[in-house]
C-alpha cells in the first residue's frame, strides 16, 4: 500500500501543530531548559556584579563556573522529565535541540581555548566568552524564534547580537568595558532572549485555550 501524499494545506496544518506543541513545552517554566539556563545565568551575573561593586576579588570570576556545574545536571534531569511527561519530540523540537547543542558545544570549545591561552599567560582571552554570550547565544535565540515563528525570541536575540558587536567595537577602540554597565546589559539580554518570550508564549497559549 502506498503512502498517501499530503496536500500543501495538510502539510502546513501538521507543521503548525508541531510548532504549537513545541511552544507548549517552552511555555512551562518548570520544564523549559532554556529558562533554567537563563535564570541561572542572570543570578550568577548578579552575584558577580554585587561582589565586584562592593568588595572586589579576582576569585569572584570563578563564580561563572557555577553556570555549567549547576546547569548541566539540571539540564539532564529536566530533559528526562520532559520526555516522560510529553513523550516523543516533534521535528521542531529536534531542530531546536540541534540549535542549542551547537551553542553549548561552542561554549565548551571556547572555554578550552580560553584555558589554553590563560596557561600561556594571556588571561584576557576570557573576554571571548563575553562576546560569545552576546553574539552566539543571541543568534541561537533568534533562530529559536524563526523555528517557532515567535517574534519575541527574534527581537531578543537581535538585541543581544547588536549589543555584542557594540561591545566588540568599544574593545577595539580601547574604550573601557565597565562592569557597572556590561554585566547589567548581559543580564538584560538573557531576560529579553529567554524569560520574556516564555511568558509571552504562555500568555498567547492561555488566551488561545480560552
N, C-alpha and C positions, 0 to 999 in steps of 0.2 A: 504493500500500500504506500503510495507516495504521500509525502507530507503536504499539507495544504499550504499554499502560498498566501501570505498575509497581504492585505491591501495597504496602501500608504496610510490610510486613516487608522487601521487596526494597529499598524506598527507604531504610530505616534501615540495611540492610546496606551500601549504597553510601556513605551518609554516614559510617558507622563506618570503612569502608575509606579514605575520603578523610582522615578525622581521623588514622588511624594512619599514612598516608603523610606527612602534614604533621608528625606527631610524629617520624618517622624523619629528616626534614630537620633538625628542631630538635635532635635527639639527636646530630648530628655537629658537634662543637665547631669543627672546622676550616672548616666551611662555613656555620655558622649566624651570620647577620649580627648578630642582636641580642646574641649573646655577645661578638662583636668590639667592639660599641659599649660594652657594659657593662665589659669588661676595660679598654678604652682610658679610659673614664671613671674607673674606680677607680684606675688607675695615675696619671692626671693629678691626681686629687684627693689621692693620697698624696704626690705631689711638692709640690703647693701646701701641704699640711699640714706637711710636713717643713721646707720653707723658711720658712714663716710662724712656726713654733715655734722656729726656730734663728736665722736671720739674715733677718728680715722685710724685704721691699722691696715697694713698691706694684707694681713691674713684674712680680712673680710672677703677678699676676692675668691677665696676657696668656697665661699657660700654658694657660688654659681654652680658648683658641682652637685649641690643638693637637687638641682633640676633633674639630671639623669638618674641619680641614685634613688630618688623617690619616685620619679616619673615612670621609669622603665618597669619596675614591679607592678605599679598601679595600672600601667597600660596593659600588661599581660592579664591581670585579674579582671579588669573591665572588659577587655575583648572577649574573654572566656564567658563572662556573664551575658554579654550581648549576644553571643552565638546561641547560648541556651535559651534566652528569652525570645529572641526574634527569629531564630532558625537560620536557614541559608541566606547568604547575602546576594543582592542583585548585582548585575553588571555595573551599575552606577556606584555601588558600594566598593566594588573591586577596583574601579578606576580611581576613586577617592583614596582608597588604601594605597594604591600604587604611587599616587602623588606624595603622600606623607611618608611613605617608606623611602622615597628618593630624597625628600627633605631630611629625614632622620639619618640616612646613611651619609649624606653630605656633611651633616654635623659631626658625625663620628670621624670621618676622614679629615675634616678641617681641624678637629681637636688634636688628632695625632700629629698633623703638620705643625700646629702651633707648639705642641710639646717638643717637637724636634728642634724648632727654631729657638725655643727658650733654652734648651740644653746647649745650644751653640752660642748662647749669650745675647739673644735677641727677644727679650720678654715682650717687647712692643708688638710682636706678631699676633698677640691675643686680640689686638684691635680688629683683626679679620673676623673674629667671632661676632663682634658688634655689627659689622657690615652684613654678615650672614643673617643675623636675626632680623634685620630690617628688610633686606632685599630678597633673600632666598625664601624665608618664611612668608614674607609678603606675597611673593609670586605663588607660593603654594596655596595661600588663602584665596588669591584671585582666581586660580584655576579651580579651586573648590567651588567658587561662585559660578564659574562658567558651567561646570558639570551639573550643578544643582539649579542653574538658572536663578540664582539669588543675587540681586544687586548689592546687598549689604556686604556680602563677602568680597565682591569685586572691588567696591569702593574702599573697604578697609584695607585690602591688600594693596591697592593702588596708593593709598595714603602712606603705607609703610614703605613701599618701594621708593617713592619720591623722597620721603624723609631720609632713607638710607643714602640715596645719591647726593642729597644736600650735605649730609654728614661727611661723605667721601670728599666732596668739593671743598668743604671747610678744612678738612685734614690736609688736602693737597695744597691749599692756600696758607697752611700753617696758622690757621685761626684756632685757638684753644677750644677743645671739646669739654665743656664744664659738666661735671657730674650733676650739678644742680638742675640742669635742663635736659641733658641727654637721657638720663635714666627715666625721668617723668615722661619724656616723649616715647621712650621704649615701652613703658607701661601702657601709655595711651594707645599705641599701635596694637598691642595684643588685646586690649579691651575692644577696639574697633574691629579687629580681624576675626575674633572668635566669640567673645562673650555677648556683644551686642547682636550679631547676626543670629545666634542661637535663640535669644529672646524674641527677636523679630519673627523668625520662623515659627516658634512656638505659638506666638500670638496669631499668626496667619492660620495655622492649622486649627487652633481653637475656634477661631471665627468661622472657618470653613465647616467645622463639625456642627456649629450652632445653626 
